[in-house]
Amino acid sequence: MSGKTALVRRPGPRLAEGLVTHIERTPVDAALALRQWHGYVEALRAHGWRTVEATPADDCPDGVFIEDTMVVFRNVALIARSGAAGRRAERAGAKEAVAALGCSVDRIREPGTLDGGDVLKVGDTLYVGRGGRTNADGVRQLRAVFGPLGARVVAVPLGGGAKVLHLKSAVTALPDGTVVGHPSLVDEPSLFPRFLPVPEESGAHVVLLGGDRLLMAASAPRTAALYAGLGYRPVVVDIGEFEKLEGCVTCLSVRLREL
């Protein structure tokens, strides 16, 4: 397989039961969420991405957040083992889908825990959020699998009183490697060689579509203007129903740029 492929999974009927940890639960409109998901997938396709659907996981409320099920580096997919035990049933269909795309498959083993949303890739550097749903043994196993492939693994402590669900709930990175985040959610920006504070929490989440285009949430218009002023072209999608479940544009897909 070559080119840009995004692995996605449509939201299931139990979406409104998804886990929330740092925000107050509010009602989720499942029908609207499905329309928003289709808009997200169409935005990927419109910018040159082939989308592949994993088998639906209708018994898993959080199954749409497929990024948490794995970390892909080079041609290896490391299947995660969530610190939230109730989410581990999401893995099977995701594993089948990524294996069918030609990836070699490994997995996190007990007692390790790791969520894919805790791993931010910037070039060959993998920043891994330690805390919440990813433990030290999960970081160690990820380093053992990807280190020999050329990855540099940097553990980022989220702390016992973490203000975010995952590392990528706080930070992502622009095409030039600059890490972006909202200051209220980033305790140690000095861990990153280049850090740019953004004015809205949801503005810290970008998917690199290719070239100068950034996929981001409609809930961060000031940050979109900031990125536009830096020469990028924001591609805005409404994912408001998923944001009620601490979701963002990154966790709704697994992006595979080359294998």
C-alpha positions in Angstrom: 0.0 0.0 0.0 1.2 3.5 -0.7 -0.1 7.0 -0.6 -2.4 8.4 2.2 -4.9 6.1 3.8 -7.1 6.8 6.8 -8.6 4.1 8.9 -12.0 5.1 10.3 -15.0 3.6 12.1 -18.5 5.0 12.1 -20.1 5.9 15.4 -22.3 3.2 17.0 -25.7 3.5 18.5 -24.3 3.7 22.1 -22.1 6.7 21.4 -23.8 8.8 24.0 -22.6 6.3 26.7 -18.9 7.1 25.8 -16.5 7.8 28.7 -16.0 11.4 30.0 -13.3 12.2 32.5 -12.5 15.9 32.5 -15.7 17.5 31.4 -19.3 17.4 32.5 -21.5 15.0 30.6 -24.0 16.6 28.2 -26.5 14.9 25.9 -25.1 13.6 22.6 -27.3 13.6 19.5 -26.3 10.3 17.8 -27.9 11.2 14.4 -26.1 14.6 14.3 -22.9 12.8 15.3 -23.2 10.5 12.3 -23.7 13.4 10.0 -20.6 15.1 11.5 -18.6 11.9 11.1 -19.6 11.7 7.4 -18.4 15.3 7.0 -15.1 14.5 8.6 -14.6 11.5 6.3 -15.5 13.6 3.3 -13.0 16.2 4.3 -10.3 13.6 4.3 -11.3 12.2 0.9 -11.5 15.7 -0.6 -7.8 16.1 0.2 -6.5 13.0 -1.3 -7.0 10.4 1.5 -8.4 7.0 0.8 -10.6 6.0 3.8 -11.0 2.5 5.0 -13.8 1.6 7.4 -13.0 -0.9 10.2 -15.8 -3.3 11.2 -18.4 -1.4 13.3 -18.1 -1.9 17.0 -21.7 -1.2 18.0 -21.3 -2.5 21.5 -18.4 -0.1 22.2 -19.6 3.4 22.9 -16.1 4.9 22.2 -15.4 2.7 19.1 -15.5 5.7 16.8 -12.3 7.1 18.4 -10.2 4.5 16.5 -6.9 6.3 16.9 -6.8 5.0 20.5 -6.6 1.4 19.4 -3.1 1.5 17.9 0.1 3.4 17.0 1.5 3.0 13.5 5.2 3.7 12.8 6.9 2.7 9.5 5.0 -0.5 8.5 4.3 -1.7 12.1 1.0 -1.3 13.9 1.3 -1.6 17.6 -2.2 -2.6 19.0 -2.9 -0.7 22.2 -4.1 -1.9 25.5 -6.2 0.8 27.0 -5.9 1.8 30.6 -9.7 1.9 30.4 -10.5 -1.8 30.5 -13.9 -1.3 29.0 -12.4 0.0 25.8 -10.3 -3.1 25.0 -13.0 -4.8 23.0 -12.5 -2.1 20.4 -9.2 -3.5 19.3 -10.2 -6.6 17.4 -11.9 -5.0 14.4 -9.2 -2.3 14.2 -6.5 -4.9 14.2 -8.1 -6.8 11.4 -8.5 -3.7 9.3 -4.9 -2.5 9.7 -3.5 -6.0 9.1 -5.5 -6.1 5.8 -3.8 -2.9 4.8 -0.4 -4.7 4.9 0.9 -3.7 8.3 2.9 -6.0 10.5 1.1 -6.2 13.8 2.4 -6.3 17.4 0.6 -5.5 20.6 1.0 -4.1 24.1 1.0 -6.9 26.6 -0.1 -7.0 30.3 0.8 -5.2 32.6 1.4 -2.5 30.0 -1.3 0.0 29.1 -1.3 2.5 26.2 -3.8 4.5 24.3 -3.0 5.6 20.8 -4.2 9.1 21.6 -1.2 9.5 24.0 1.3 9.2 21.1 2.3 12.3 19.1 4.5 11.7 16.1 6.8 14.5 15.0 9.1 13.1 12.3 10.8 10.2 13.8 10.2 11.4 17.4 7.3 9.8 19.3 6.1 11.8 22.3 4.2 9.5 24.7 2.0 10.9 27.4 2.7 9.0 30.6 -0.3 9.0 33.0 -4.0 8.6 32.6 -4.5 5.5 30.3 -0.8 4.9 29.5 1.6 3.5 32.1 5.4 3.2 32.3 5.3 -0.4 31.0 3.3 0.7 28.0 5.9 3.3 27.2 8.7 0.7 27.6 7.0 -1.7 25.3 6.4 1.0 22.7 10.1 2.0 22.8 11.1 -1.7 22.5 9.0 -2.1 19.3 9.7 1.2 17.6 13.2 2.0 18.8 14.8 -0.6 16.4 12.8 1.0 13.5 14.5 4.4 14.1 12.0 6.0 16.5 13.1 8.3 19.3 10.6 7.9 22.1 10.2 10.7 24.6 7.9 10.2 27.6 5.9 13.2 28.6 4.5 13.2 32.2 0.8 14.1 32.3 0.8 14.0 36.1 -1.6 12.5 38.6 -3.9 15.5 38.2 -3.9 15.4 34.5 -6.1 18.0 32.9 -6.5 16.2 29.6 -7.6 12.7 28.6 -4.6 12.1 26.3 -1.4 13.8 25.3 -3.0 14.7 22.0 -5.9 16.2 23.8 -3.4 18.9 24.8 -0.9 19.1 21.9 -0.4 18.2 18.2 2.1 19.5 15.7 2.2 21.6 12.6 3.9 20.4 9.4 7.1 22.1 10.3 7.3 20.2 13.6 6.1 23.1 15.8 4.0 21.7 18.7 0.8 23.6 19.3 -1.2 23.7 22.5 -3.4 25.8 24.8 -1.2 27.0 27.7 -3.8 25.9 30.3 -3.3 22.3 29.3 0.4 22.1 28.8 2.5 21.9 32.0 5.9 21.6 30.4 6.1 23.2 26.9 9.9 23.2 27.2 9.8 19.5 26.5 9.2 20.4 22.9 11.9 22.1 20.7 9.4 24.6 19.4 6.0 25.3 21.1 3.3 27.7 19.9 0.5 28.6 22.3 -3.0 28.8 20.7 -6.0 30.8 21.9 -8.5 27.9 22.1 -8.2 24.5 23.6 -9.7 22.7 20.5 -7.4 24.7 18.3 -4.5 22.5 19.5 -5.8 19.6 17.5 -4.8 19.4 13.9 -4.6 16.6 11.3 -2.0 17.2 8.6 -3.8 16.7 5.3 -0.8 17.3 3.2 1.0 20.4 2.0 -0.2 23.5 3.8 -3.7 22.2 4.8 -4.7 21.5 8.4 -7.9 19.7 9.3 -9.3 21.2 12.5 -12.5 21.7 14.5 -15.0 24.5 13.8 -15.0 25.4 17.5 -11.6 27.2 17.2 -12.1 30.1 14.8 -9.4 32.3 16.4 -6.9 29.5 16.2 -7.9 28.9 12.5 -7.2 32.6 11.9 -3.8 32.3 13.6 -2.8 29.3 11.4 -4.0 31.1 8.3 -1.8 34.0 9.3 1.2 31.6 9.4 0.5 30.6 5.8 -1.5 27.4 6.4 -4.9 26.7 5.0 -7.3 25.5 7.7 -10.0 22.9 6.6 -12.7 23.3 9.2 -15.2 20.5 10.2 -17.9 20.5 12.9 -17.3 17.7 15.3 -19.3 19.2 18.2 -21.0 16.0 19.3 -17.7 14.2 19.6 -16.2 17.1 21.5 -18.9 16.4 24.2 -17.1 13.1 24.7 -13.6 14.7 24.8 -13.0 13.7 21.1 -11.1 15.7 18.6 -10.1 15.6 14.9 -7.1 13.4 15.5 -8.8 10.6 17.4 -11.4 9.9 14.7 -8.9 8.3 12.3 -5.6 6.5 12.1 -3.6 8.1 9.3 -1.1 5.9 7.4 1.0 8.0 5.0 3.2 5.2 3.7 3.9 1.6 4.3 
